Amino acid sequence: MEFRTEHDSMGEIQVPADRYWGAQTQRSYENFKIGIEKIPSEIIRAFAVLKKAAAMANNRLGKLDDQRLSLISQACDEIREGKLEGHFPLAVWQTGSGTQSNMNVNEVIANRGNEIAGEKLLHPNDHSNMSQSSNDTFPTAMHIAAAISIEDNLLPAIDLLIGTFDGLMKENQGIIKTGRTHLQDATPITFSQEISGWKNMLEKSREMLVMSLSGLRELALGGTAVGTGLNAPKGFDTEVAKAVSQLTGKDFKTASNKFHSLTSKDELVFAHGALKGLAANMMKIANDVRWLSSGPRCGLGEIFIPENEPGSSIMPGKVNPTQCESVTMVAVQVMANDVAVGMAASQGNFELNVFMPVCIYNFLQSVRLLSDSLISFNNNCAVGIKANKEKMDENLHHSLMLVTCLNPHIGYENAAKTAKKAYKENISLKEACVELGFLTPERFDQVFQPEKMV
């Protein structure tokens, strides 16, 4: 491998000749060989947005000339388009402010811009980082990446599954089945009502996520090192927020209090709470689906789901609810990530939070996993759910909890006696009720109508 010599305030260091990063990136790369977790690509793209926006704002405010604005913009566009992948090698487990990743982006922009220009016009600190600090750029990148990931990836995935459940509700109108509470038989519901519960869970989670976006659209940029805005021109914060909005097509605004935005991560905690709520709902939905499809002969067997792959290396013909299992594992990971996000957010000391890389790493993983798993569950399972009407009807009429409809006619205690006798003697509710003398066969048939219990 060939190397070139780069330098920073600490002196000279050798950097791979085919990489655009510089001395500060190389020092971090060598000093933090920890794990395999790298700064997420969503953060790198968000940095490209904010660096271009900062250059635009500096240009409008008379601090950066047109030529350098053009060079920075071209380099940032290449980063956003994925053309410079492989030039951002740093670990999540670095400085807690994300300073080294901020400088990684600054160095790549400067070196790539200078290459485009054919001369050295850009300096990582003086131009790429003009009017900025790592302390306000990294939290800004976190918010941009979080908001875009939720809005562009997760919300469409939720909408996809909502649409599928809406179609299943219409397809299964009028099918009555037994309800269940505590994993025990309960009074009847329609299958459409059961599906409507799943659908509304997603709708509620979506509402909570949309609510969280307003906080994520507030940007720390302009606070610089400690929130005072030192070395940033007057009006930079509002001007750069306008530029970020222009570049993303989303309504970002400057944070009203930069001292809060540098040290607090409560907006991310709030948003991740909504992600955890969605994970909890998906855990419930996936578990319902695999319980209802359990069998094929010795389980509930009330629905059929797609058979996607063999389920056993030893039992021929076995097929498992693998999409449900995948969703539930994702849910567990998201719930675990919520602990990390919350703990990281609690580590704001004085004017800065120093757990930002691990906070956003877990946050973006949760968004990514939920987005992908909802689409996979929809396409490979939910769209193929079919009601086993015969089994639903059989289970319904074997349920002892249908006795509840007799309460108004024979009273709670007599209804309980009827159910216990039917269960103990393995006879029907009608036989038990008539034998106990509570109703005549004709009267029982008049009042015992499961279809009216829904």
ABEGO torsion letter per residue (X at the ends): XBBBBBBBAAEBBBBBAABABBAAAAAAAAABBBEABBBBAAAAAAAAAAAAAAAAAAAAAGABBAAAAAAAAAAAAAAAAGAABGABABBABBBAAGAAAAAAAAAAAAAAAAAAAGBBABBAAAAAABGBBAAAAAAAAAAAAAAAAAAAAAAAAAAAAAAAAAAAAAAABGBBBBBBBGGBBBBBBBAAAAAAAAAAAAAAAAAAAAAAAAAAABBABGAEAAGAGBGBBBGAAAAAAAAAAAAAGBBBBBBABAAAAAABAAAAAAAAAAAAAAAAAAAAAAAAAAAAABOAAABAGABBBBBABBABAABBGBBBBAAAAAAAAAAAAAAAAAAAAAAAAAABBEABBAAAAAAAAAAAAAAAAAAAAAAAAAAAAAAABBBBAAAAAAAAAABAAAAAAAAAAAEAAAAAAAAAAAAAAGBBAAAAAAAAGABBAAAAAAABBAAAAX
